[in-house]
Amino acid sequence: MKLITEHSSKTVRANESDFNYAVQVTRVILRMIGVWPISRFASNAERIAIRLQNVLCYFLFAFILVPGLLLIFLKERDFKRRVRLMGPLLNCWMGCMKYSLFIYYANEIQSCLEQARQDWQSTINWIDRKTMLSKARTGRKFAIFSAVFMYVGGLSYRTIVPLSKGRMLTPMNTTVRALACPSYFGKFDEQASPAYEIVFTLQFFAGLLTYSMTCGAAGLAAFFIMHVCGQLSVLIGKLQRLNDMTEPEDRAVATLMADIVEHQIRVKNFLTQVEEAMRFIWLVEIVGSTVLLCLTGYYVIMEWESSDSTAMLTMSVILTSFIISIFTNCYVGQLLTDQSIKVGLTTSTMNWHRLPHKRARTLILIMAVSNIPAKISAGRMIEMSLPTFSNIIRTSMAYFNLLRKFIT
């Protein structure tokens, strides 16, 4: 009895460790900006600290958006310059929208995380656990890959590009220092020291917040969807065990089929919960990134024409990071659909004729449900798949060509 208890506790610890491994990268990023769901066991001090963190983050968003909009509508008259300023503002606005949606849907996201944790804790079979770990490792790699490109490109734009320009002489014969996000503060002179250094630092942290929001959203999407893929792989394993029964007994078949139906329902419910919690976050990401791809491509051409190699390289990295972010969301959605199709093929090729007649009839319902491919959508409007990714790229290029034609 003691050995069984020790083995059970070791299994629970191992599964908890695997869950933490799967969600670690995304949790670190989202905790850093204060939108990781608060545990119900958190103390009042922790809750207050997170709320203060939220207020600070909203201040950083406002520090970019308000002066930037004032510059566009009150001071800047050149349309080409206005288009140049729209990219950073749109990216910041997207980050602010996703940040607000994360806070609004915090309970739903927490519920999805708890369900994923329970799935890991209830997995006893080593083969099933290994399958889930393989899918989790894939989701973790997507999160790391997206974060590396986003942080390198984005933070380089916030630091290297303005510093490489140095002091510039304006047509009015005044010397100014470049900022990553040109702003208008009214009577406040952001060019004087130490005002310039303060503005530069706040813009850097605002950029860090915005890029963390993009990485966190992509990482959480990869974690949730790859977890569903892992659960579908476990379901395939259970179907295979039912199919491999040499002498299927009615009681054993009934027990295994009940387990399969329960698992299938749990996966469907979890996928519905994930889509309810994340659909608007994905919608903001997909729609906003389509416009940002167009604008960033235009900025690359502008920097090429001005022979600014540093800015052009940085913009190219940012463009690549946006493409990777969209690709991550669409590709994991495609993996989910492919995995659900595998479940349907497994049920369709089972040796149903070897099962007891009553149980074989029950298999019809399992086959009917399994042959409907699982799909994930952004706002229940845009299906997340590889064809959607190609449509986004084509749409962005079409708008890019229109932009070049009417502005150049």
Secondary structure, DSSP 8 states (H G I E B T S, - for coil): -HHHHHHHHHHHHHHHHHHHHHHHHHHHHHHHTT-S---TT--HHHHHHHHHHHHHHHHHHHHHHHHHHHIIIII---HHHHHHHHHHHHHHHHHHHHHHHHHHTHHHHHHHHHHHHHHHHT---HHHHHHHHHHHHHHHHHHHHHHHHHHHHHHHHHHHHHHHH-EEE-TTS-EEE--SS----TT--TTSTTHHHHHHHHHHHHHHHHHHHHHHHHHHHHHHHHHHHHHHHHHHHHHHHHHT-SS--HHHHHHHHHHHHHHHHHHHHHHHHHHHHHHHHHHHHHHHHHHHHHHHHHHHHHHHHTT-HHHHHHHHHHHHHHHHHHHHHHHHHHHHHHHHHHHHHHHHTS-GGGS-HHHHHHHHHHHHHHTS----EETTTEE-SHHHHHHHHHHHHHHHHHHHHHH-
